[in-house]
Amino acid sequence: AQSVTQLDSQVPVFEEAPVELRCNYSSSVSVYLFWYVQYPNQGLQLLLKYLSGSTLVESINGFEAEFNKSQTSFHLRKPSVHISDTAEYFCAVSDHQGFQKLVFGTGTRLLVSP
Amino acid sequence: NAGVTQTPKFRILKIGQSMTLQCAQDMNHNYMYWYRQDPGMGLKLIYYSVGAGITDKGEVPNGYNVSRSTTEDFPLRLELAAPSQTSVYFCASSYPGTANTEAFFGQGTRLTVV
């Protein structure tokens, strides 16, 4: 069975500071990893994903995540956060590239203050 | 392009009542899913469907039923509402592709059972 652990339930940070949101997973088969973002009172939106190839993946709004197979991690980073990045971030894993039956972590709430 | 549409957005039910949460997608996606989101628990898969007429249980199916008579619609039925079903429900859909695969989520239905 697969599982995802997000150890930090909440991460407070000041605007323009760097941030890392941690995600560790366990799986006995090949994994496909995702980060989703949920803004207040909205549904989830895909932020970035790792399916294969380069272990470093980037999003269009400056986030990046690195797949580390030996450490079973997929941490999310951003070098300089904005107020608008305040949201809840979910790490998720799937064992099938084309079938999105996702197993989610418990989420990390990123709070960016001025 | 509307994407994934869920109705209603909010609902209060009394214990023992029944209701159907509606979900429709206009992207011609084969795969559809129902998740529930509880505070601090992340999202859990309730039911999923890989095409019209085909459904299967997810991680937490008890107390729910689904049907998939068309590609577009995937309603979730609660027969005898219980306080434990108070949650936010998300419907999602995806296309069985590879590199471009992504699950699209609806805005959610916030259900309270009293």
Boltz contact constraints between the chains, C-beta under 6 A:
constraints:
  - contact:
      token1: [A, 43]
      token2: [B, 105]
      max_distance: 6.0
  - contact:
      token1: [A, 43]
      token2: [B, 106]
      max_distance: 6.0
  - contact:
      token1: [A, 43]
      token2: [B, 107]
      max_distance: 6.0
  - contact:
      token1: [A, 43]
      token2: [B, 108]
      max_distance: 6.0
  - contact:
      token1: [A, 44]
      token2: [B, 105]
      max_distance: 6.0
  - contact:
      token1: [A, 46]
      token2: [B, 102]
      max_distance: 6.0
  - contact:
      token1: [A, 97]
      token2: [B, 98]
      max_distance: 6.0
  - contact:
      token1: [A, 98]
      token2: [B, 96]
      max_distance: 6.0
  - contact:
      token1: [A, 98]
      token2: [B, 97]
      max_distance: 6.0
  - contact:
      token1: [A, 98]
      token2: [B, 98]
      max_distance: 6.0
  - contact:
      token1: [A, 98]
      token2: [B, 101]
      max_distance: 6.0
  - contact:
      token1: [A, 100]
      token2: [B, 94]
      max_distance: 6.0
  - contact:
      token1: [A, 100]
      token2: [B, 103]
      max_distance: 6.0
  - contact:
      token1: [A, 101]
      token2: [B, 48]
      max_distance: 6.0
  - contact:
      token1: [A, 104]
      token2: [B, 42]
      max_distance: 6.0
  - contact:
      token1: [A, 104]
      token2: [B, 43]
      max_distance: 6.0
  - contact:
      token1: [A, 105]
      token2: [B, 42]
      max_distance: 6.0
  - contact:
      token1: [A, 106]
      token2: [B, 40]
      max_distance: 6.0
  - contact:
      token1: [A, 106]
      token2: [B, 42]
      max_distance: 6.0
  - contact:
      token1: [A, 107]
      token2: [B, 42]
      max_distance: 6.0
